[in-house]
């Protein structure tokens, strides 16, 4: 019940995404920003606050509604995540064609970063699979045998089209649903329940801890920022009531020489220990993890799964990250990122 109520904190349902398709990226913010909602989320409602804040300071902001049921576009993120990633690919093409930008920045909440990471790993540089038929020509006549008539899938290499991915309360390695998933598996009813849910909400099954899709995406090494040339910022809350444990959303970098143990928050006085930044040797990637409670006092509205993307800290951190350039610098969280919309109030 709390999660449903959280969706309504300070947000009225807009009639559209209010995107200004005539927006021209500025020299200060040259990369269009695409917002990706989470599971069951009404896209325009979920991102209304963040979209307005980013637009007000000069970003060109675009909201993608993905994973919808046909003829029912109230709730999103329901369809197969692999299909949603294809929707993202098409949407990026549209945004780049409209703005004439070279790359985009992605901001995802909950399921959104999983869609983004599937896109980055399998579609960004390759593009969608395109069906082609090989044909032999003899003058004006096409000579095709049965094998040549079969459709062949080919992938065309292209430059990466994403500069940054900001993940806010990401599903990451999946959710245990507060331990319910393990109980269902012990009872031996997981496969039956998954079979019932899958046709109606494929993503519901795919975001569960240990799902086939997440294992394919992340492999045996866990949640890693493996795509070269992409900048990653992860903002999580230790009070996450949907992604459990919340540390499933913390990212690591492949081949790092030492991994810092991630400990869950024990009480409000103890800070969560995460390896906050990873300057990856011999790489062109940047990764930074932020736990909101390590920097800001507990807030009943912003310190949970559905409230964090309305958090002033999440907004300021996102803006600072997207405003920075290159792959070598990390955010100075002690001096740059305030916890309120009015930085002066943090100092008082």
N, C-alpha and C positions, 0 to 999 in steps of 0.2 A: 504493500500500500504506500509506503514511504516513497518508493521509486516513482510510482505513478504521480504522486503529489509533486515530486521534485520537478517533473516535466513542466509544471505550470508556474514555477517561481518567476514572477515578474515578467511573464511573456504572454502576449496576446497573439492569437493565431492570425497571421497575415494572409491575405488572399493570394499572394504570389511571392516569388523569391526577391522581388524588388531589385533585381539585378539591372544595372545600367549597362546595356550592351554597347553603348556609345562611348564608354569610358576609355580613355587613352592613358596607358601606363606612363607615369612620370619618371624623370631622371632619378628621383629619390626612391621610388618604388617601381622599378621597371618590370617586375615579374608579376603576372596575374596570379591571384590566389583562388584556389578551388577548395570549397568546403565539402567534406564528406560526412554525412550523418551516420548514426548508428542503427542497430537493430530495432525495428518497430518505430523508429523515430519519424515524426512528421518533419521533413527536411527544413521547410521554411520556418517552422516554429523553433526547432532546436537551435538553429544558428542565428536567430534574429539579432540577438544582442551582440555577439561577436562580429557578425557581418556589418552591423551598423558602426561599431567602434572602429573597425578596420577601414571602412569606407570613409568615415569622418576624417581620418588622418591621411587619406590620399591613395589607398590601395584600390585597385580594380578587383572586385570580389564577385565570385560566381558560385552558385549553389547547385550541386547536382543531386537530383532525385533519382536514386537507383534502386534496383531490386524490388520494383513494385509489382503487385498483382495487376494483370490486365483489367482495365476499366475500374480499378480501385486504387487510387493513388493517394490515399490518406496516410498509410503507414508504409515505410520503406525498409530496405535492407533485408528483405525476406527471401529473395531468390538465391540461387546458387552463386556463391561469391565469385566463382570464375566467370560467370556471365556478367556479374556486376562490374568486374574489372574491364570487360570489353566495352561496357557502357561508358566507363571512365575514359578509356582510350578514345572513343568517338567524341566525347565531350571535350577532351584536351585538344583534339584536332580542331574543333569548332572555336574554342577560346583562342588558340594560337593564330588561327586564320583571321579572326576578328580583330585581335589586338596587334598582330604582327610582331609579337614577342617571340623570343627564341626558346624560352623555357617557362614553366609554371612552378609555383610553390603549392604544395598540398597541405591541408590541415584536416585531420580526421579525428573523429570521436568514436570511441568504443569499437564497433565493427569496422568503421571507416578506414582505420590504418591497416587492417587485414586486407581489405580490398586494394588499398594503395600498394601494399607490399607485394601482393600477387601481381598487380600490374607492373611494378618495377622489376620484378624477377622474371616474368614471363612475356610481357607485352611491350614494355617501354622501348627497348632497343630493337626488338624483333618486329613489332607490329602484330596485328591480328593475323591469324592464319587466313590465307587467301586461296580460294579454290581456283585452280587453273586446269586446263586440259591441254595436253601435248598433242599437236596435230602435224601430220606430214602432208605436204601439198604436192600435187602433181598437176601443174598448170592451174586451172581454176577449180580442181577437184580436191577435196580433203579426203585422204585415205586414212581411215582409223580402224584399228582392230579392237577387239573387245577390251583388251587390257588398257589401251590408250584412251578409251572412252571413260575409264574410271577417273574420278576426280583425285588430283594430287595436291596435297597441302604444302605450300612453300612459305618461307618466312623471309622477308626482305629486311636486311640490316639497316638501321638508321641511328642517328645520334640520339642519346638520351634526352628526353623532353622534360624531365623533372629536376629542379635544382635542390629543393628541400622538402622534407616531410616532417611536419609537426604532428605528433600523436598525443592526444589528450585523453587520459583514462583509457588507454588502448586495451583491447581484449588480449593482445599479445599471444602468449602461448596457450590461451584458452582459459575458460572459467570452470571451476569445480562446482559452481552453484552452491557455495557454502557447504561443501562436503556431500551434497545430495547425490552428485554424479557417482561418487565412489560407492555409496549405499545401493544405488540402483544396479551397479555392476555386480556387487556382491550378491544381490538378490537374483541375479541372472535374468533381469528383465530389460536390460539396456537395449539389446538388439531389437526386441519387439517394439519398445516405445519409440526408438529412433526410426524404425520402419513406418510407424504411424505418422510421425511428425514430418519426416523428410519430404513427402510430396507437397505439403502445404507450406513448409518453412525450412528449406534446405539449409539456410544460414544458421538456423537455431541449432542444428546438429553440428555444423561445421565449426562453430566457435567454442565448442566444448573442449575441455582439456583432453589432449590425446587423440583428437579427431584425425581421420585420414588426411583431410585437407591441410591441417596445421602441421602434421608430420611431413607431408610433402613439401610444404612451404619452408619450414624451418629445419628439417632434417633431425639428426640425433643430437646436434649441438645446441639446440635451444634457439632463443630469439636473438638473431644476429643482424647487424647492419652490413650485409654482404655486398651491396650494390655499389660499385665504384663511382665516385663523382657525385654522390648524393649526400646532402647534409641532413642529419637527424636530430630532432629535439623531442624528448619524451617527457611529458608532464603527467605525473600520477598522484593519486591521493591514497594515503594509508587508510582512509575511511571508506574506500570503495566498497559499495554494498552489492555490486554486480560482478565485477571481475575479482574472483577470489581464488587464491590469495592475490592481493594487489601486485605483489612482486612478479607475477607472471607477465606483467606489462613492461618490466624493466629490460632494456636491451643490452646486449654485449656485442663485442666485435670479434670476428674470427681470428684465431691465432694470436690472441693477446697472451703475453707471457705470464701474466698473473691475474687471476680473477678474484675480486674482492667479494666476500660472502655478503649476500643481501639478507638482512634480518628484518623480520616484520616488526612493526611498532608494537611495543608492549604496553605503553601508557602514554598519556599526552605529554609527559615530561621528557620522554626519551626520543631522540631523533632517530629516524630510520637511516641505517647505514647503506648507502648505495655507492657504487663506483660512478661518480657523477659525470665524469668526462673521460673520453678515451681518445687521446691523440694517437691514431693508429699508424705505426711505423710502416714505411714503404707503401703508403696508401693515399688515396685521394678522397677519403671519407671523413666526416666529422660526426661525432655522436655525443650527446649530453643528456643525462637523466636528471630530472628534478622531481623531488617529492614535496608537494606544496606545504605540508605541515612542518617541514624542516625550515621554512622561511617565513611562514605566516601563522598567526594564532588560529586556533580551530574556529571555523565558521559553519554554523549549522546549515547554511544555504549552499555554500561553495565547496565544502569538504566531503563530497560524496560523488558517486559516479555521474549522476545527471546534473549536478550543480556546478561541477568543476569547470565546464567549458563556458560558464558565465562568470567565472572568477576573474577579478581584476588582475590577480597575479598571473593567471594563465594568459590573459590578454597582453599584459606588459612583457612577459617572457617571450611570447610569440612575436610580438612587434620587434623586440630587441634582436631576436634571432633572425627574423626575416630581413631586418634592416642591416645586419652585418653582412660582410662579403668574404668570400674565400673559405678555406677549409682548415685554417690553422688556429683560429681564435675561438675560445669558449666564453660563455656569458659570465660576467662578474656578478654573481647572484647576491653578493652582500651590498653592492653599491648601485646596481642598475635597476633591479626589479622591485618595485613597490608592491605592497599588498592591497592598496586601495586605488581607486581612480584618481584620488588627489594625493600625490606623493608627499605633500607637506604634512598631511595628517599622520603619516607613518613616523615622522620625525618628532611629533609632539608627544 
